[in-house]
């Protein structure tokens, strides 16, 4: 399989005894976990198997999934610490001002004055808007809210983001 894979979640634990797994979602698309969807189980960068979702619910901020043919805790125990991925052909078409996490991570962030802040290393989804974590060459990470007033330009082909920092944002 030479198709590029994209992470949509990480199995962080089992849940109960009936084959449910607790998943940390790494995707904005809740429909990734719809019944009947197929996901690839990846452990140590190797595709282990394809799984079909047979149940999905949200519990305490995590997605709980069950897969066809996996009915007990013993069936899913080995899946802990594995990633759930999709293929490039499973990606959803996005609107003009929407981006995939993998497109944003790795972009260089500069201010409107041209000062380089650093590289986006992670995206957090705490609530109303995403927060981009920027690794600076020196010092601690900077958190940038993904809102219109701050993020002015996103150039995916050139891995370049221009921001207008709010007062106190870079302190």
C-alpha positions in Angstrom: 0.0 0.0 0.0 1.8 3.1 -1.2 -1.1 5.6 -0.5 -0.3 8.2 2.1 -2.0 7.7 5.5 -3.5 10.3 7.8 -4.0 9.9 11.5 -7.6 10.5 12.8 -7.2 9.1 16.3 -5.1 7.3 18.9 -6.3 4.3 20.9 -5.3 5.2 24.5 -7.1 2.5 26.4 -9.8 -0.2 26.5 -13.2 0.7 27.9 -15.3 -1.9 29.7 -15.1 -5.6 28.9 -17.2 -5.6 25.7 -14.5 -4.7 23.1 -14.8 -0.9 23.3 -11.7 1.3 22.9 -11.1 4.9 24.2 -9.8 7.1 21.3 -8.2 10.5 21.5 -9.5 12.2 18.3 -7.0 13.8 16.0 -9.5 15.1 13.5 -12.1 17.8 13.2 -14.4 15.4 11.4 -16.7 13.5 13.7 -18.0 11.5 10.7 -14.6 9.7 10.6 -16.1 7.5 13.3 -19.5 6.8 11.7 -20.9 3.3 11.7 -19.5 1.2 8.8 -16.5 3.4 8.2 -13.2 1.6 7.7 -10.0 2.7 9.6 -6.5 1.3 9.5 -4.9 0.1 12.7 -1.3 1.2 12.7 1.3 0.2 15.3 5.0 1.0 15.2 4.4 2.6 11.7 3.1 -0.7 10.3 -0.5 -1.2 9.1 -1.7 -4.1 11.3 -5.3 -4.5 9.9 -8.3 -2.7 8.6 -11.2 -2.3 11.1 -14.9 -1.5 10.5 -16.6 0.6 13.1 -19.7 -1.1 14.6 -20.4 1.4 17.4 -19.5 4.9 18.3 -20.3 7.2 21.3 -18.7 10.1 23.1 -17.9 9.7 26.8 -16.1 12.3 28.9 -14.6 14.0 25.9 -13.3 10.9 24.3 -14.6 8.8 21.4 -15.5 5.2 22.3 -15.4 2.8 19.4 -16.2 -0.8 18.8 -15.2 -2.7 15.7 -16.8 -5.6 13.8 -15.5 -8.9 15.1 -14.0 -7.5 18.3 -16.4 -8.3 21.1 -14.3 -8.5 24.3 -11.6 -6.6 26.1 -9.2 -9.4 25.2 -9.7 -8.8 21.5 -8.9 -5.1 21.8 -6.2 -5.0 24.5 -3.4 -5.4 22.0 -4.7 -2.2 20.2 -3.7 0.1 23.0 -1.2 2.8 21.9 -2.0 2.2 18.3 -3.1 4.9 15.8 -6.3 4.9 13.6 -5.6 6.2 10.1 -7.3 6.8 6.9 -6.0 6.7 3.3 -5.6 9.8 1.1 -8.7 8.7 -0.9 -10.8 8.9 2.3 -10.0 12.6 2.8 -13.0 14.9 2.7 -13.1 17.9 0.3 -12.6 21.1 2.2 -14.0 24.6 1.7 -11.6 27.4 0.6 -10.6 28.6 4.1 -10.4 25.1 5.6 -7.2 23.1 6.1 -6.2 19.6 7.3 -4.0 19.5 10.4 -1.2 17.8 8.4 -1.2 20.8 6.0 -0.8 23.3 8.8 1.8 21.4 11.0 5.3 22.3 9.7 4.3 25.7 8.4 6.6 28.7 9.3 4.8 31.5 11.1 5.8 35.1 10.6 4.3 38.4 11.7 3.0 41.1 9.4 6.4 42.9 10.0 8.2 39.8 8.7 9.6 38.6 12.1 9.8 34.8 12.2 8.0 33.2 15.2 8.7 29.6 14.5 7.2 26.4 13.1 3.7 25.0 13.9 4.2 21.7 15.7 0.8 20.8 17.0 -2.9 21.9 16.8 -5.1 21.9 19.9 -8.9 21.9 19.8 -9.9 23.2 23.3 -13.3 24.7 22.3 -14.5 27.6 20.2 -11.4 27.7 18.0 -8.3 25.7 17.3 -5.0 26.8 18.9 -1.8 26.4 17.0 1.3 25.5 19.0 4.4 27.2 17.5 7.9 25.9 18.4 10.3 28.8 18.6 14.0 28.4 17.8 14.7 29.4 21.4 12.4 29.7 24.4 9.0 28.2 25.1 6.3 27.3 22.7 3.9 30.1 21.6 0.1 29.5 21.4 -1.7 31.2 18.6 -5.6 31.2 18.4 -6.8 30.3 14.9 -9.1 33.3 14.5 -9.6 35.8 11.7 -8.1 38.8 13.7 -4.8 36.9 14.3 -4.2 34.5 11.3 -4.2 36.7 8.2 -2.8 34.4 5.5 -2.2 30.7 5.2 -0.1 29.6 2.2 -0.1 25.8 2.2 2.0 25.3 -0.9 4.8 27.4 0.5 4.3 26.3 4.2 3.9 29.9 5.2 1.5 31.6 7.7 1.3 35.3 8.4 -0.2 36.5 11.7 -1.0 39.8 13.3 -0.2 39.2 17.0 -2.7 40.6 19.5 -1.2 42.6 22.4 0.5 40.2 24.8 0.3 37.2 22.5 4.0 36.8 22.1 5.1 37.9 25.6 
